[in-house]
Amino acid sequence: MKPELGIIEGFYGTAWDWKSRAEIVSFLAPYGYRFYLYAPKADVFLRRQWQEQHPDIFSEQLEMFATHCRAAGVRFGIGLSPYELFNNFDKKSRSALTKKLEFFDEVGVEDLAILFDDMRGDVVDLASRQTEIVHWAAERTNASRVIVCPSYYSADPILDRVFGNRPNGYVEDLGRLIDEKIEIFWTGEEVISRQFSAGHLERVSNQLRRKPFIWDNYPVNDGQRMSQFIHIRGFTGRPSTMADHISAHGINPLLQTTLGKIPAITLADSYRLGESYQYSESFRQACYAVLGNELGEMIREDLLTLQDIGLDRLEDKADILRKRYGQMDHAGAREIIAWLDGNYRITNLVVATQ
């Protein structure tokens, strides 16, 4: 059994352009990617300035993209991060949220995600405060599916170090309080999980009182450290049997839109092939499917350099790569050159301010 797969555009840094989004949807739909959640950290009108309205030109572009998704058989969704709204859910905030939900309805949102991630969470009664907001929004949206991302969306202690200690019983309280029809995102045992086990997923299902909706932070490369690498290796640690323990599986994608199609294909292969899946062979075939045989073979040869060494440690290899890929007239090759030029670097300042 293959779960519903999807793309969650939830990364830091420069957001994709509309052409790239449309190409991703069209390319991955035949592989079983059936939802697209628009939630880039760079969209200030979904985050720190969420109470303000998007410009008119943006509304038109968003509506056109939603139409494109539907034509491809892909659900279109938006992720709203109402920044620390749980600290003051007053009349003014409710009015702003009403207008935002009306806007989402106008552009044709099918999935509404309320995202409480990446903001301070050591708040008394956090679960009940967030539940109030989620239920309030769910009653006022036309979206047929509502998903919430908890402030503590993993068992990873790094979340407590960065955003304050999670309230005792937070995950269990959220699972108990939130209507069972509403989905809940989960990234696994870590923020960037190396694998998903049946034991962990069963435990989380019991805590949440529903199967988790997986927000997978591979292959995204949007941090100061991670932007040093291009994560294109085939998916591992996601056995096809995890489909029995989850409600859906979304991936936070690579910043490089063309190259990011490669690992996305391998995840679909992992579920499709089950025990017959071979991540290296799937990677090879995906390289050829996305880049053609010649460029695909070059990428395979340079996999360790691109994914494991790190941009600042390339030294003379950078010039070799620049010359090697500069001869290729392909979007994937141009993404490697742009990466070498530092165009995909994400600083800690970007993460702190988006």
C-alpha positions, 0 to 999 in steps of 0.5 A: 500500500502506498500512502498519499505523497506530497510536496510541502514547500516549507523551507527557509530561503528564497521561495520557488517561482510559479513556473518551477512550482507548476513544473514540480506538480506536473512532473511528480503527479504521475509518481503518486504525488497528490498534494502540494502545500504552499508554505515557504518561510519567505512569504511574510504574509503567511508568517510574521505579517500574517495579519496583512493581506497578500498583494493582488498580483499574488492572489492571481498567481496563487489562484492560477497555481491552484487551478494547475494543481487541480488539473493535474489531480493534485490537492492544493493547500496553504500553510499559515503560521499565525506567529504566536497567535496563541499568546493573544487570540483576541477580537482583532486577531480573530478578525484578521484570521477570518479575512485570511481564511476568506482569501484562502477560500477565494483561491481554492484551498483544499488543504488548510494547514495551521503551523505552530512550528518554529516559534516559542512554545514554553507556554502554559496550556499551550495545547488547549490554546492551540486547539481553540485556534485550530477548531475556530479556523476549521469551522470557518474554512471551506478546505476539505482537510485541516492539518496542524503542525504542533510547536513540538512536532518531534521527540527531538530535544533540539526543539526544547533547546531552541524554543523552550521546554515543551509543556508536560504531556503536550503531545498527548494533550494535543491528540486528546483535544483536537478533533479526530478529523483534523490531521497532525504533522510529525517529523519523526524521532528527530527534526531531520529523521534518519529513519522511521520505525514501526515502533516509533510510529505506533507510539506516536499514533497512540499519543496523537490518537490518530496516525501521524501525517509525516512532514519529512525533512529530507531532502531539504537543505535550507539551514546554514549547515545544510545548504552546504550540501545537495541532498539527492541520494535516494531515500533510505530508512522509509520502509514501505511498511510504514504506510500502515502507520501513517495517514500521508507522507509529505516531503520538504523538498530540495531548494534546487527544483530540478535536482530535487525531483531525483530523491522525490522519485526514489521515495515513490519507488520505495513504497511501490517496490517494497522489499524489492526497493534498491535506493542506489538503483532507484537513484540511478534511474531517477537521475536518467529520468530527470537529467537524461543519461549523460548528465545523469551519469555525471551526477552519479559520479559526483554524488559523494562530492555534492552530498557529503563534502560540503561547499566550503570544503570543496577547494579545487574540486569547485573549479573542476565541477564548475568547468564540468557542469558549465558545459551542460545546457540543462537546468540541473547543471545550472543549479549546480553552478548556482550552488557553487556560486553561493546562490543557495546559501542560507544563513542563520540570520535568514532562519531567524528573521523569516 
